[in-house]
Amino acid sequence: MMKVRNLLFGAIVAMLPMAIASCDKEKEETTPSTSVDVTKVVGTYEGYSLASSAYFQNNFTADESLTVAVSEAKSGNTVDITFASATWGTTTITGATVSANGSRYTVSGTGTCLMAGMGGQERSYDCTLTADIASTTDATVTVSLPAVMGGTNVVFKTGKASTGYYVADKYRGDIDVSVNGSSQLTINDTIMTINAKEGDKADIVTPEMGLSMGGQQMSLPSTTFEDIAVTTADYQTFTIAQQPVSITVGSTNWAGTVEGSVTDGVLSLTFVVTPGAMPMPITITFSTSTK
């Protein structure tokens, strides 16, 4: 009886490899293919970049481009990516992996970024890249550079940025303050700041101004006028159409309008504001010939 039992056990053991192989084959035949049509992400992408680190946020570069091609060095669901930035050098990713999630694609890989440093000498930095892509006109690509300025992320987005980014800067120029057409104060060589906002808007930050009117001294502190709409038809001239603004100075409300433009880096602004019940508005103009 023991001998028969041993023979039966031996037969079962001998058949196990064949049974496992049969199951593996069946599993291979029933597992769906994970192949991705990488040509769906191949092409040239046009857009802009925003770079951030511990030292700055949303450093803007317009007119950037990125190309994606079927990988020549690696097979499978892979592509080669080249991102040529006017500010952040050339990023090269070979054999980035592509995966699909419905109509969108995720791309990830590692590579190098060749960037000009001090004295114009180029240096290579290791980097990682991740991308979310629907098409060549709908994509966000992030390049992470851990060794640049304590860690820098450069985010490339397709299309045009909010108009606020195109006019954001510190502008040096002159301010004239007048009442009823009579100049009350001139401030030379001062700074007017525009900070970018999303949604085609910007914040305007005015410098502190001391006013003398009717023998009375008034002080207008540095003020931020938020969410100022900025429009453009050609991305050369940017218009701040007349729109309402208001601030509170002490316990007095100053209400009025602002309008202006930025053309080729030259800013002109006009504020017309009335402090409280004052019968005549104050006109504040800013102009600069150079940025």
LOLOBA-653059 format. One record per residue: x negated, y, z of N, C-alpha, C, O in turn; residue in three letters. Coordinates in steps of 0.02 Angstrom, whole numbers, plus 50000, padded with zeros to 5 digits. Each point is the difference from the previous one (the first is absolute). Last residue first. Example, Ala and Ser with C-alpha at 12.3 -4.5 7.8 and 13.67 -1.06 7.14 Angstrom:
BEGIN
493584988850354499585005950003500395005550037499755005550008SER/500104965949988500455005950000499555006050000499484999950033ALA/
***
This chain:
BEGIN
493645498148993500224995350052499464999050051500104996250048LYS/500415026749802499644993649999500254995750057500245002650050THR/500745018049915499774999249931499614993549992499924997449945SER/502215011250224499304997949997499814999049928500404997749959THR/501665013150225499754998749932499264998150004499635002550042SER/502855003550108499334996950002499804998749928500394997549960PHE/501545018550192499764996849938499304997350011499595002950035THR/502765006550102499324997550010499784996449936500304995049981ILE/501725023250122499764996249943499274998250010499575004350010THR/502735002650149499275000449993499814995649940500224994349995ILE/502255019150054499594993950002499255001549994499805005349976PRO/502195010350140499634999149938499574993750004499694998750052MET/501745008450131500395001949940499644998849933500334999649948PRO/499574986350294499635005249965500345001849934500184995549962MET/500394987550214500465005049973499645005749966500315005249986ALA/498374972050038500605001750038500455004949965500204998849943GLY/497724998849925499994998250071500645002350035500125006050005PRO/499354986949732500285005450042500004997850072500344995250018THR/498294998749729500324997950063500245006150039499715005449997VAL/499074984049764500415005850018500414997950061500464995949994VAL/497204995149861500504999050053500375006650009499695005350004PHE/498674982949796500345005950026500524997850051500464996349984THR/497134994249869500594999050042500295006750021499645004950009LEU/498414980949819500325006450017500644998550038500394995749980SER/497144990849933500635000350037500235007250007499615004550016LEU/498704978849821500115006850025500695000450030500504998649967VAL/498554981949917499695001050065500075006950029499715001550052GLY/501314992049738499284999049995499655001650066499465003050000ASP/502835003950034499794998649931499254999649997499655004750018THR/502664997550157499294997949998499854998249927500324995749971VAL/501695020450172499774995249950499274998350011499635003650034SER/502835008250094499315000649976499844994849948500444996849971GLY/501395012750248499944997849931499285000949978499625003950030GLU/502264998150200499324999349974500054997849928500464996449981VAL/501235016650224499884995549944499254999649985499605004250022THR/501945001450215499895003049934499894994849947500324994750001GLY/499775011950292500324996249946499895003549933499985006149997ALA/499284992650282499805003249937500284995749943499804994249992TRP/500785009250287500014996049940499815004249939500295005349989ASN/499074996950285500315003149941499954995349941499484997249986THR/499565001250241500724998450003500375002649939500614999949998SER/496884994649979500245001950066500734997750007500144994149997GLY/499535003149780499415003250030500225002950067500405004750003VAL/500504976249803500155003750061499355002650029499554996250016THR/501344997549718499574998250057500245004050060500365004949993ILE/500394987449730500125003550063499514997550053499814994150000SER/501015005849711499544998050053500205003850063500335005249997VAL/500664988349727500035003050067499484997350048499814994149996PRO/499855008649733500374995750045499975002850070499535003650017GLN/499624999449702500225003550059500454995550043500494997149975GLN/497724990649876500585004349987500245003150065499924997150054ALA/497744993249866500385000150062500575004849988499925006150010ILE/498414979449811500425005650019500324998850068500274994650014THR/497504998149813500464997650051500375006050029499705005150017PHE/498724986849753500295005550039500524997350047500454996349980THR/498434987749905499495005249995500205006150042499605002750038GLN/501744977349915499474998450047499385004449990499444998150017TYR/502825003549875499424997549962499414997950044499484998149973ASP/502665010750104500224997049936499434996749964500104995649958ALA/500585010250318499555000949943500304996849938500374995050005THR/500105013150283500204996949936499475001449947499595004650006THR/500974995350282499525001849948500194996349936500094993950000VAL/500965013650266500064996449937499515002749948499925006049992ALA/499904993250283500095004849945500004996249935499534996349985ILE/500294997050267500434997249947500185005149947500585000849981ASP/498475010850238500034992949981500474998749942500485003649987GLU/497845015850131500654999849967500064993149967499634998449954PHE/498785012350252500104994849950500715000349974500484999050038THR/497695019750084500664996949996500014994849945499715000949947THR/498755017250224499934995149946500634995750001500194997250051SER/500325025850057499514994650010499944995749937500425000349955PRO/500195025950084500314994249968499494994350005499495000149966LEU/500975024650168499544994649982500394994249970500474997550031SER/499685031350016500354993649996499494994749978499555001449960MET/500685026150139499584994449980500404993550002500344998550048GLN/500425028649913500044994050041499564994549972499974998949939GLN/500455022949960499635001050062500014994150046499725000250055GLY/501284999349729500355005050041499665001150067500335001650050GLY/498694978049852500565003249965500355004850048500214998250054MET/497624983249907500135006350034500545003749961499895002149943SER/499024970650089500355005349963500095006150043500094999650061LEU/498364975949909500215005250047500295005849961499675002749955GLY/499984969249999500005006849975500235004850054500504998850034MET/498564973649905500265004850049499945007149972499495001749968GLU/500724978649852499545002050054500355004850049500535002749985PRO/500804977749874499755006849994499505001550056500054997150054THR/500974980349811499755002350064499695006949990499505000749965VAL/502334981049908499565005849991499825002650069500435001450041ILE/500464973749843500025004750057499515005649986499434998849978ASP/502014984749840499375001750032500145004350061500535003150006ALA/500704978649788500015005550048499315001150030499554996049991LYS/501484985549863499885006349963500075006150046500315005049982ASP/499764972050101500635002749975499935006749965500465004050002GLY/497744989950187500324995849950500645003549976500245004850030GLU/497665009750054500554996050028500264995649943499925001649941LYS/497695014950114500464996049960500534996650042499874997950057ALA/498865026249992499944992950015500544996149962500575002149996ASN/498085023349998500584996249978499854992650014499494997349977ILE/499535028950110499944992749993500664997049976500545001850024THR/497895022549985500694997549998499954992549985499674998049952MET/498495022150141500164993449975500754998650005500305000850053ILE/498005022749913500324995650049500214993549966499934999349939THR/499035023949988499604993950008500284995650056499644998350047ASP/501365025549973499584997449946499664993450020499864998850059ASN/502415017050004499534995150029499614996949943500284996549958ILE/501395026550098499654995949951499514995550036499605002350041THR/502775014250013499424996150022499714996249941500374997349959LEU/501465018150022499885000850071499374996650023499705001850051GLN/501615009149711499534995250028499855001650073499835005650017SER/502444999849839499425003450030499564994950034500224996450044SER/501964998849852499525002049949499385003450026499555001749961GLY/502164989550183500325004949957499515002949949500025005949983ASN/498634981150170500705001250020500285005549956499725005549998VAL/498034975150002500315006549986500725000250025500334994850006SER/497104991049983500645000450036500295006949989499675005150014VAL/498394977049868500245006950008500684999750033500444996349978ASP/497214986949984500695000950019500165007550005499615003950027ILE/498434978449842500185006150036500755000350013500404997849960ASP/497844979750005500245005949964500175005750047499775000350056GLY/499644970849912499715006150028500235006149959499954999949939ARG/501024973650116499895005349951499745006350034500285002350050TYR/499984969349981499905006250038499815005449950499494999449965LYS/502134978349982499315002550004499975005850050500515002150027ASP/501374982449812499725000050068499275002250000499594997149964ALA/501914999149842499875006950022499695000450069499805005450023VAL/500824973849871499635003649948499825007150020499535002949973TYR/501824982450164499304997950000499585004049949499415001050010TYR/502985002050008499635003050056499274998250000499585004050022GLY/502054986549827499675006249977499605003350056499535003749986THR/500814969750007500405005850019499635006349980499395000450008SER/499784980049848500095001150072500505005750011500195003549953ALA/499764979349830499775006550025500145000550074500504997450025LYS/499064978349850500435005849991499685006450026499395000350011GLY/499904976050098500165001849932500455006249999500355001550048THR/497774992650143500714999249984500135002349929499705004849976LYS/498194987850217500185002149932500744998749988500254994650015PHE/498035008650208500634997349976500155003049932500095006149993VAL/497774989350189500195003949941500624996749970499974994349979VAL/498615006050271500494996849957500185004849943500205005750012ASN/497654990550180500395004449956500474995749957499804994949973THR/498295004850244500594996549975500445004749960500325004550028GLY/497615002450068500314996350054500634996249980500374997750042GLY/498305014249796500275004650049500394996550056500545002250019MET/498824980949813500005007049979500355004350052500604999250011VAL/499194976349990499355003150015499975007349980499485003150008ALA/502484982249954499855000350072499355003750017499945002650055PRO/501934997649748499275000650001499785000750073499945005650025LEU/502344987049808499745001250067499244999649999499714995149977SER/502505009349846499304997950004499745001950069499995005950018VAL/502564990449856499615002650055499304997049999499924993950000THR/502425011249833499384996250008499595003250056499885006149999VAL/502744993149873499605003150053499404995450014500084994150013THR/501955010449776499494996250036499675004250054499935006149993ALA/501654995749781500254999250068499524995550039500094994050004ASP/499675010649764500245006550021500294999850071500275005050024THR/498884975849860499455004849994500225007050020499585004550007THR/501724975650109499835001349931499435005049998499765002250053SER/500884987550148500604998149963499885000749926500244996049959ALA/498125001350277500115002049930500674997449975500174994250009ILE/497965009950210500704998149991500215002749932500005006149990ASP/497474987850137500445003749955500704997150001500104994050006ALA/497185007150116500674996950000500455004449957499945006149999THR/497224989950060500545003149963500644996150009500004993849996LEU/497325011350119500564995449988500555003849965500085006150009THR/497034997050016500695002450008500494994249991499834994849972CYS/497325014450052500494994549998500705002750011500095004850038ASP/497925010149852500334998450063500474994049990500344999549949TYR/497395014849929500534995049994500274998350070499624998650046SER/499185024549839499934994750048500604995349994500565002349987ARG/497995020049879500564995350006499844994450050499444997650004GLU/499705029249980499794993149992500604995350012500375000950048GLN/499555023849973500234997249937499814992749990500164997149948GLY/499495017750248499495000849949500194996949933499594999749954GLY/501754990450240499605006150008499465000349946499674995049986MET/502094988549936499915002450068499615006550001500025003949952GLY/501644979849874499455004750006499975002650071500505002050028ALA/500484973349898500185006950015499385004350007499494997850026MET/501694976649911499385003749986500165007450005500385002749959LEU/500744973450141500145006849977499345003749993499635000750048CYS/501304971449959499555005450018500245006749972500365000249950THR/500984975850130499525002049949499555005550026499845000250059GLY/502534981649983499435003650028499525001849944499984996749948THR/502894998050070499334997749984499475004250034500155005050033GLY/502744991449893499515001250053499334997249980499954994949964SER/502855011049958499324998749977499515001550057500075005150033VAL/502754990249909499505002050049499314997849974499914994349980THR/502675011649903499404995950004499535002950053499945006150008TYR/502924993449909499405003750021499414995150008500094994050008ARG/502225000049942499775004149944499375003950016499755003849959SER/500654975450187500545002749960499725003949941499614997349961GLY/498594996750159500565000150047500595003349966500095006150004ASN/497224982849939500635003149981500514999550056500034994950035ALA/497085006549937500574995950019500645003849985500015006250000SER/497104993949948500675002749986500534995150023499974994049984VAL/497215012550063500544995149998500675003549990500145005050032THR/497265002149885500515001450050500594995249991500194998549943ALA/497515003949940500374994150023500485001350056500074995950045GLY/498235022949930500004994449953500374994150031499864997950056THR/499895030549969500234993950033500034994549947500365000649951ILE/498615026250090500044994249956500184993850041499654998350047THR/500285031149959500124993750036500094994449950500395000649953THR/498455025450049500314994649961500034993750041499494997350023THR/500555029750068499584995549962500404994649963500605000649989GLY/500295018550142499794994250040499634994749959499984994250020TRP/500925027249891499745001650066499664994150033499505000850035THR/501554997849751499575005949993499675001850067499465003150001ALA/501304971649927500255006050034499505005749992499404999050007SER/501334975349891499515005349991500295006550029500465002949971ALA/499904969150040500325006350020499465005449998499555000250042PHE/500964972949867499535005650002500385006350016500465002049964THR/499854968950045500265006750009499435005050001499494999050033ILE/501304973749890499455004550016500275007250001500395001949956ASP/500894972950095499895005749955499385003850023499784999450057VAL/501684974649976499515005250019499945005449946500114998849941THR/500954976850110500395006150005499565005850022500085002750055ASN/498704977249818500585000050044500355006750000499965003849952GLY/497344993950006500614997549970500585000450050499915002350056SER/497715013149908500354995050040500654998049966500315004049965LYS/498185011649934499534996250041500334994450039499684995050015ALA/501475021149845499574996049957499544995550040499754995049974GLU/502795017250074499324998750023499634995549951500254994849980SER/501705023149957499944992950017499284998450017499555002049963VAL/501175023150079499904995449943499984992950025499824998750058ALA/500755029350013500044993050021499954995649938500375001149951VAL/499065026550135500144995049949499984993050030499604998550044THR/500725030050021499824993350023500184995049946500535000649969LEU/499185028650090500224994449959499714993550027499484999950032SER/501185028850033499594994050009500254994449954500575000249976GLU/500115024850076499794997149936499514994350008499465000049969ASP/500655015550245500484999149946499694996349941499394999349996ALA/500185001950283499665000349935500524998449946500314994750000THR/499555012050288500364998949938499545000549939499605004749994PHE/500454989050284499585003749953500244998249929499964994249980ASN/500954999350253500325001449936499605004749956500265004949973ASN/498774995150263500614996449982500255002349932500015006049985GLN/497554992850184500465003749956500594995549984499984993950007PHE/498274998950141499795007049993500475004249956499965006150001TYR/500174969850044500045003250066499865007449996500155003750047ALA/500794986649732499514997150046500105003350068500495003650010SER/500674994449715500035001950070499454996350040499814994449984SER/501245012949745499504996650041500045002650072500095005950012ALA/501384992349741499985003350064499534996150045500114994050011LEU/500455008549701499784996550060500035004650061499905006149995SER/501354989649740499615004450043499784996050061500244994450011TYR/500524998349721500305002750061499545004750037499655004049970GLY/500714974949823499835007150007500345002750063500594998550012GLU/498584976249869500445003550047499765007250007499415001250011TYR/500394976349807499695006150027500515003850041500565001149978THR/499344970949979500135006449966499625005650032499584999050044GLY/501514975350032499445002449959500195006649967500565000849976VAL/500854984550160499685005650035499425002949961499695004850022VAL/501614976749898500515004750022499705006050036500325005350005LYS/498464975349921500055005349948500525005250019500025005549972THR/499554974150153499625005950020500035005649948499835005750016VAL/501704973250060499835003349937499655006650015500335005150008ASP/499684972350150500275006749992499795002849933499424999149979VAL/500874975450163499675004149949500365006649991500625000249999SER/499854979850143499875006650029499655004649951499745005250020THR/502024971749964499385003249980499945006950033500495003750004SER/500924975850111500055005049947499335003349986499585000650045PRO/500854973950045499815006550025500025005149944499694998949948THR/500724977350020500585003850021499835006950027500455004250008THR/497914979649916500465000849944500595004550020500305003249956GLU/498044991150203499715004249949500505001449944500025005549973GLU/500604979350193499995006850027499725004949949500265005549993LYS/499714971549958500685002549997500045007250024500375004149972GLU/497594984950045500155001149930500705002949992500115004649961LYS/499204988850252499635005949979500175001849928500085005849984ASP/500794974250102500335005850031499685006549978500345004949985CYS/498654974849949500645000849966500375006150025500305003749961SER/497724990050146499855002849934500645001349962500065005049965ALA/500134984150240499815007050009499875003449934500225005649988ILE/500194971250009500615003650019499875007550008500395004149978ALA/497804981449981500415000649941500635003950015500235004049958MET/498304991450221499715004849953500435001049938500075005649975PRO/500654977750186500075007050021499695005049950500335004949983LEU/499644969950015500475003649957500055007450016500275003849959MET/498384981050167499745000149932500445004149954499775003049951ALA/500924992950273499445004749997499735000849930499835005549979VAL/501824978150056500285006850007499455005349995500085005049966ILE/499294972350037500325001749936500285007150002499955003749951ALA/499124987450245499485001549951500295002049933499755004449966GLY/501704988350204499735006650017499475002149949499975005849980PHE/500914972450004500505004949981499755007150013500115004449959LEU/498554977650109500015000449927500495005349977499875003649952LEU/500034991750277499395003549978499995000949925499815005249974ASN/501934981750122500085007150017499415004149976500095005649975ARG/499814971250002500485002949952500095007450012500035004149954VAL/498644983950197499665000549936500455003149948499785004049959LYS/501094991350255499545005650003499665001049934499905005749978MET/501434975450043500415006050000499575006350000500135004749962MET/
***
